[in-house]
Amino acid sequence: MASLNNHNHQSNGESKSPIVVVMVPFPAQSHLNQLLHLSRLISPYNIPIHYVSTPSHIRQAKSRLQNWNLNSANDFHIHEFAIPSFEALPPNPNDPTKFPTHLLPMFHASRHLQEPVTALLQSLAATAHRVVVIHDVLISSVVQEVTNIPNAEAYALQSVSVFNHFSTIWEMMGKPLSVQDEAFDHLLSQEGCVPMEFIEILMGQSHLANQFASGVIHNTSKAIEGKYVEFLDREEFSGGIKQWALGPFNPISIPNEEKIRHKCLTFLDKQSPGSVIYVSFGTTISFTDEQIQELALGLEKSEQTFIWVLRDADRGDIYAGPERKAELPTGFEDRIKERGMIVRDWVPQLEILAHPSTGGFMSHCGWNSCLDSITMGVPIAAWPMHSDQPRNAMLVVDILKMGTFVNEWAKRSEVVGASEIAKAVRKLMASEEGDENRKRAVEMGAAVKQSLADGGVTRMELDSFVAHISRI
């Protein structure tokens, strides 16, 4: 029924730790990654960590993990639990909504993790003083039996920006006047962000989490979203449940190790500082053939140097079948070969953004990508598609002032033409306004790194969280 892999459990003859942490991620790339990197942050406190998912999603998470060597992790355990087979559909680039509805069968199948996860929690509870479950809010039903384990407590991870999360709560409460923030006067509509079926999943899982969560963890820093963390922490909005801003979870520095480097990095080595725009739309976006043609011609017309990651959205099981190979305009790759690179495989995004030659990021504004860019001090050309992305883009462009829009959310159903794309790229990469965005991004990146250093606001928050869960 389940296979258990214990990675690098270092027995030193001491008694078992009084506390163990169990990470239960939602099985989609951005969510798998967040809890792996939170594990990396908690591991140095000498707390045993157990990370749970399906065999294919464990394989996926390990193969794509950046800047943390699991072979060196101390007391880190991976548990693989099988779930019923599901239809790993290919994405439909022609779907009117950009939301990855092809992943819904995987969402439903993942609920079958409840039985093996419950058994694991009961087993750990028999020998530990306390079992701390950190679970993605989207998978709350899998850990709901924590209420029947006396020495266990659960913390729900909200994997989106606090700005997005709080503004949604504020609207659902009827927009109480107690919030003083001009951004709330012109919030982007969430109409069309997610289909009703997913809204029902999210509402159901969130309701469950509210019943048993001892606290809520956010992958953000007060250095980025301090005002909105304070809003959310007020009892009228939090219901008295403690909010912890422990992010960003992603590494903030890239070790300079001798290893085989990705071809993107070799390409960047040959470019001038800040001259390259990195173009990538994450793991849940698939463009139509027409939009790919326009994007290609727009990048060409911009006359800027670029790296373009051209991939479809992940399937529910990324090993289930081949990806579509999107067609590019005739002669395009020959024409741009001196100043552009097309990549169709997985790339080390953090390393690309950390490279001194990277000066901009055209992004869908998924929260992980936003945090990667903010952390590395790179401004964003925002092109939101679904879910939390429109309000993440609003946070980046309108509030943090470290980016520009490629496409306004109100025009989401339209094909964005090559001229508009070229204009946005030039604005970010070759204008005074773009230089201001870049300056602001560098300042934000420095503030985030400072927040994670000794005495920084995030470091103190993490120390406080660990002290809280380790209490006797």
C-alpha positions in Angstrom: 0.0 0.0 0.0 2.8 2.4 0.8 6.5 2.6 0.4 8.6 4.5 2.9 12.0 5.9 2.0 14.1 7.2 4.9 16.6 9.6 3.6 19.7 10.2 5.6 18.3 9.5 9.0 21.4 10.0 11.2 21.2 8.0 14.3 23.4 9.4 17.0 22.2 7.3 19.9 20.1 10.1 21.4 16.4 9.6 22.3 13.7 10.4 19.8 13.0 14.1 19.3 10.1 15.3 21.4 8.6 16.8 18.2 8.2 15.7 14.6 6.9 17.7 11.7 4.8 16.1 8.9 4.6 18.1 5.6 1.5 17.3 3.5 1.6 19.3 0.2 -1.0 19.6 -2.4 0.3 17.5 -5.4 0.9 20.3 -7.9 4.4 21.6 -8.7 4.2 25.0 -7.0 2.7 23.5 -3.9 5.1 20.5 -3.7 8.0 23.0 -4.0 6.8 25.3 -1.2 6.6 22.7 1.5 9.9 21.1 0.4 11.6 24.5 0.8 9.8 25.1 4.2 11.3 21.7 5.2 14.7 23.1 4.3 14.1 26.1 6.6 12.9 24.0 9.5 15.5 21.2 9.2 18.4 23.2 10.7 16.5 23.4 14.0 17.1 19.6 14.4 13.5 18.7 14.1 12.7 15.4 12.2 10.6 16.1 9.1 8.4 13.7 7.2 7.3 14.7 3.7 4.3 12.9 2.2 2.9 12.6 -1.3 2.3 10.1 -4.2 5.1 8.2 -5.8 5.0 10.2 -9.1 4.7 13.5 -7.3 7.6 12.7 -5.0 9.7 11.8 -8.1 8.6 15.1 -9.7 9.4 17.2 -6.6 12.9 15.7 -6.3 13.7 16.0 -9.9 12.8 19.7 -10.0 14.2 20.7 -6.6 16.7 23.6 -6.7 19.4 24.6 -4.3 18.8 22.0 -1.6 20.6 18.7 -1.7 18.3 16.1 -0.1 21.2 13.8 0.3 22.7 16.2 2.9 19.4 16.7 4.7 19.5 15.5 8.3 16.5 13.5 9.7 14.4 14.1 6.6 12.0 11.3 5.6 10.0 10.8 2.4 6.8 8.8 2.4 5.3 7.6 -0.8 1.6 6.6 -0.7 -0.3 5.3 -3.7 -3.6 6.7 -4.7 -6.1 5.4 -7.2 -5.2 5.9 -10.9 -6.7 9.0 -12.5 -6.9 10.3 -16.0 -3.7 12.4 -16.5 -5.2 14.5 -19.3 -3.1 16.8 -21.5 -3.8 20.5 -21.1 -6.1 22.1 -23.6 -4.5 25.4 -24.9 -7.8 26.3 -26.6 -9.9 26.2 -23.4 -11.6 29.7 -23.0 -10.4 29.7 -19.4 -6.6 29.5 -18.7 -7.2 27.6 -15.4 -5.8 24.1 -15.6 -9.1 22.2 -15.5 -7.3 19.1 -16.8 -5.8 18.7 -13.3 -9.1 18.3 -11.5 -9.0 14.4 -11.7 -5.7 14.5 -9.9 -7.2 16.9 -7.3 -10.0 14.5 -6.5 -7.7 11.4 -6.5 -5.3 13.0 -4.0 -8.0 12.9 -1.3 -7.3 9.2 -1.0 -4.1 10.1 0.8 -6.3 10.5 3.9 -6.1 6.8 5.1 -2.3 6.3 4.8 -1.5 9.8 6.2 -3.8 9.2 9.2 -1.9 5.9 9.8 1.4 7.7 9.6 0.3 10.4 12.1 -1.0 7.8 14.5 2.3 5.9 14.3 4.4 9.0 14.9 2.1 10.1 17.7 2.8 6.9 19.6 6.5 7.8 20.1 6.7 11.6 19.8 5.7 14.2 22.4 4.0 16.2 19.7 3.2 15.7 16.0 3.0 19.0 14.1 1.2 18.7 10.7 1.9 21.4 8.2 -0.5 20.9 5.3 -1.6 22.8 2.2 -5.0 24.3 2.8 -6.2 22.6 -0.4 -5.7 19.2 1.1 -7.1 19.7 4.5 -9.5 16.7 4.3 -6.4 14.4 4.1 -5.3 15.5 7.6 -8.6 16.0 9.3 -8.2 13.0 11.6 -5.6 15.2 13.4 -8.4 16.2 15.7 -8.6 12.7 17.1 -4.9 12.5 17.9 -4.4 14.2 21.4 -0.7 15.1 20.9 -1.1 16.4 17.3 -1.8 19.9 16.0 -2.1 21.2 12.4 -1.0 24.4 10.6 -2.6 25.3 7.3 -0.4 26.7 4.5 -1.9 29.4 2.4 0.3 29.2 -0.7 -0.9 32.5 -2.3 0.1 36.1 -1.5 -1.4 37.6 1.7 -2.6 40.5 -0.5 -4.7 38.1 -2.6 -5.8 36.1 0.4 -6.8 39.0 2.5 -8.5 41.0 -0.2 -10.7 37.9 -1.0 -11.7 37.6 2.7 -12.4 41.4 2.8 -14.7 41.1 -0.2 -16.5 38.0 1.2 -17.1 39.9 4.5 -18.8 42.7 2.6 -15.9 45.1 2.4 -15.8 46.4 6.0 -14.7 50.0 6.3 -12.0 49.2 8.9 -9.4 48.7 6.1 -7.7 51.9 5.0 -5.8 51.2 1.8 -6.3 52.9 -1.5 -5.4 49.7 -3.4 -8.7 48.3 -2.3 -10.6 51.0 -4.2 -9.6 49.4 -7.5 -9.1 45.7 -6.9 -8.9 43.6 -10.0 -12.0 41.5 -10.5 -11.7 37.8 -9.7 -14.3 36.9 -12.3 -13.0 34.2 -14.6 -10.0 33.4 -12.3 -11.2 29.9 -11.4 -14.0 27.5 -12.4 -16.9 26.9 -10.0 -15.8 23.3 -9.4 -12.5 24.5 -8.1 -14.1 27.2 -6.0 -16.2 24.5 -4.3 -13.1 22.4 -3.6 -11.3 25.5 -2.2 -14.2 26.6 0.0 -14.8 23.1 1.3 -11.1 22.5 2.2 -10.8 26.0 3.7 -13.8 25.4 5.9 -12.3 22.2 7.2 -9.0 23.9 7.9 -10.7 26.6 9.9 -12.2 23.9 12.2 -9.0 22.4 13.3 -6.0 24.6 12.4 -3.9 25.9 15.2 -2.4 28.5 13.0 -2.0 29.6 9.4 1.4 29.8 7.6 2.0 32.2 4.7 4.8 32.0 2.2 5.6 35.7 2.4 7.7 38.1 4.3 6.5 41.2 6.3 9.3 43.0 4.3 7.0 42.4 1.2 3.5 42.4 2.5 3.8 43.7 6.1 0.6 45.9 5.9 -1.5 43.0 4.6 -0.2 40.6 7.2 -1.2 43.1 9.9 -4.6 43.4 8.4 -5.1 39.7 8.3 -3.8 39.2 11.8 -6.6 41.4 13.2 -9.2 39.2 15.0 -12.1 40.4 12.9 -10.4 38.8 9.9 -8.4 35.9 11.3 -11.0 34.7 13.8 -8.2 34.8 16.4 -6.2 32.1 14.6 -2.5 33.0 14.7 -0.9 34.0 11.3 2.7 33.2 10.6 4.7 34.9 7.7 7.6 32.5 7.4 8.6 33.2 3.8 9.9 33.4 1.2 10.6 29.7 1.4 12.8 29.7 -1.7 16.6 30.0 -1.3 17.7 33.6 -1.2 21.2 32.9 -2.4 22.6 30.5 -5.0 25.7 28.6 -4.0 28.5 28.9 -6.5 29.3 25.2 -6.9 31.3 23.5 -9.6 28.7 21.3 -11.5 27.2 20.8 -14.8 25.4 24.1 -15.6 22.3 24.4 -17.6 22.7 25.8 -21.1 20.7 28.9 -20.1 23.4 29.9 -17.7 26.1 29.5 -20.3 24.1 31.7 -22.6 23.7 34.3 -19.8 27.4 34.3 -19.1 27.9 35.8 -22.6 25.5 38.7 -22.1 25.8 42.2 -20.6 24.6 42.8 -17.0 20.8 43.3 -16.8 20.3 42.9 -20.5 18.3 39.7 -20.7 14.5 39.2 -20.2 13.6 35.8 -18.9 10.2 34.6 -20.3 8.4 31.8 -18.5 4.8 31.1 -17.6 5.1 28.4 -14.9 3.5 24.9 -14.8 -0.2 25.7 -15.3 -0.3 27.8 -18.4 -0.7 26.6 -22.0 -0.9 29.2 -24.9 -2.9 28.8 -28.1 -0.9 28.3 -31.3 -1.9 31.9 -32.3 -0.7 33.4 -29.0 2.7 31.6 -29.3 3.1 33.1 -32.8 2.4 36.6 -31.5 4.7 36.2 -28.5 7.5 35.0 -30.7 7.1 37.9 -33.1 6.8 40.3 -30.1 10.1 39.2 -28.6 11.7 39.5 -32.0 10.3 43.0 -32.6 11.4 44.1 -29.1 15.1 43.8 -30.2 15.9 42.7 -26.6 17.9 39.6 -25.6 15.7 36.9 -24.1 15.4 33.3 -22.8 12.0 31.9 -23.5 10.8 28.7 -21.7 8.2 27.3 -24.1 6.3 24.6 -22.4 2.7 23.5 -21.9 1.2 23.1 -18.4 2.0 20.0 -16.4 -0.3 17.0 -16.6 -1.6 15.7 -13.3 1.2 13.0 -13.7 4.0 14.7 -15.6 5.3 11.2 -16.6 2.1 10.2 -18.3 2.7 11.3 -21.8 4.6 13.6 -24.2 4.1 17.4 -24.3 2.9 19.2 -27.4 5.7 20.8 -29.3 4.5 24.2 -30.2 5.3 25.6 -33.6 7.2 28.8 -33.9 7.1 31.2 -36.9 9.0 30.1 -40.0 12.6 31.1 -39.8 12.2 32.6 -36.2 14.8 30.6 -34.5 17.4 31.3 -37.2 16.7 35.1 -37.0 17.0 35.3 -33.3 19.8 32.8 -32.6 22.3 35.5 -31.7 20.2 37.2 -29.1 17.5 34.7 -28.1 17.2 31.2 -26.6 14.2 28.9 -26.8 14.1 26.2 -24.1 11.5 23.4 -24.0 12.7 21.6 -20.9 12.8 22.3 -17.2 15.1 25.2 -16.3 16.8 26.3 -13.0 14.6 29.4 -12.6 16.2 30.7 -9.4 19.7 30.5 -10.9 18.5 32.3 -14.1 16.9 35.1 -12.0 20.0 35.3 -9.8 22.4 35.7 -12.8 23.7 39.3 -13.2 22.8 39.3 -16.9 19.0 38.8 -16.1 17.3 42.2 -16.0 13.6 41.3 -16.3 11.1 38.5 -16.0 8.0 38.1 -18.2 5.7 36.1 -15.9 2.2 34.8 -15.3 2.7 36.1 -11.7 2.1 32.8 -9.9 3.1 33.5 -6.3 6.2 31.3 -6.4 7.5 33.1 -9.5 6.8 36.5 -7.9 8.8 35.5 -4.8 11.6 34.1 -6.9 11.8 37.4 -8.8 11.4 39.7 -5.7 14.1 37.7 -3.9 16.5 38.0 -6.7 15.7 41.7 -7.3 14.3 41.3 -10.8 11.4 43.4 -12.1 8.4 41.7 -13.7 6.5 42.2 -17.0 3.2 40.8 -15.7 0.8 38.7 -17.8 -1.7 37.1 -15.3 -3.8 34.2 -16.5 -5.9 32.7 -13.7 -6.3 32.0 -10.0 -4.4 34.4 -7.7 -2.3 35.7 -10.6 -4.2 38.9 -11.3 -4.0 40.2 -7.8 -0.4 39.1 -7.4 0.3 41.1 -10.6 -1.5 44.1 -9.0 0.7 43.7 -5.9 3.9 43.6 -8.0 3.0 46.4 -10.4 0.8 48.8 -8.6 1.8 48.4 -4.9 5.5 47.3 -4.9 6.1 49.4 -8.1 8.5 46.8 -9.5 7.0 45.9 -12.8 4.7 46.7 -15.7 1.7 44.9 -17.4 2.0 43.0 -20.6 -1.7 42.5 -20.7 -4.4 44.0 -18.5 -6.6 41.4 -16.7 -9.7 43.1 -18.3 -8.4 42.0 -21.7 -7.7 38.4 -20.6 -9.8 36.8 -23.3 -8.1 38.6 -26.2 -5.0 37.5 -28.1 -2.1 39.9 -27.1 -0.5 41.2 -30.3 3.2 41.2 -31.1 3.3 45.0 -31.0 1.9 45.2 -27.5 4.3 42.5 -26.3 7.3 44.3 -27.9 6.2 47.5 -26.3 5.9 46.0 -22.8 9.3 44.3 -23.2 11.0 47.5 -24.2 9.3 49.4 -21.4 10.7 47.0 -18.8 14.1 46.5 -20.3 14.9 49.8 -22.1 13.2 52.8 -20.6 13.5 55.1 -17.6 10.4 53.6 -16.1 11.9 50.2 -16.4 15.1 51.4 -14.8 12.9 52.6 -11.8 11.2 49.2 -11.7 14.6 47.6 -11.6 15.9 49.9 -8.9 12.8 49.2 -6.8 13.2 45.4 -7.4 16.8 45.5 -6.2 15.7 47.4 -3.0 12.9 44.8 -2.4 15.3 41.9 -2.9 17.8 43.4 -0.4 15.0 44.0 2.1 13.8 40.4 1.8 17.4 39.1 2.3 17.8 41.3 5.3 14.5 40.0 6.8 15.9 36.4 6.6 19.3 37.3 8.2 19.9 37.1 12.0 17.7 39.6 13.7 15.5 40.1 10.6 11.7 40.1 10.8 11.3 36.8 9.0 14.1 35.1 10.8 12.5 36.1 14.1 9.1 34.9 12.9 10.6 31.5 12.0 12.4 31.3 15.4 9.1 32.2 17.1 7.2 29.5 15.2 9.7 26.8 15.9 9.7 27.8 19.6 5.9 27.6 19.6 5.7 24.2 18.1 8.6 22.9 20.3 7.0 24.1 23.6 7.0 21.6 26.4 
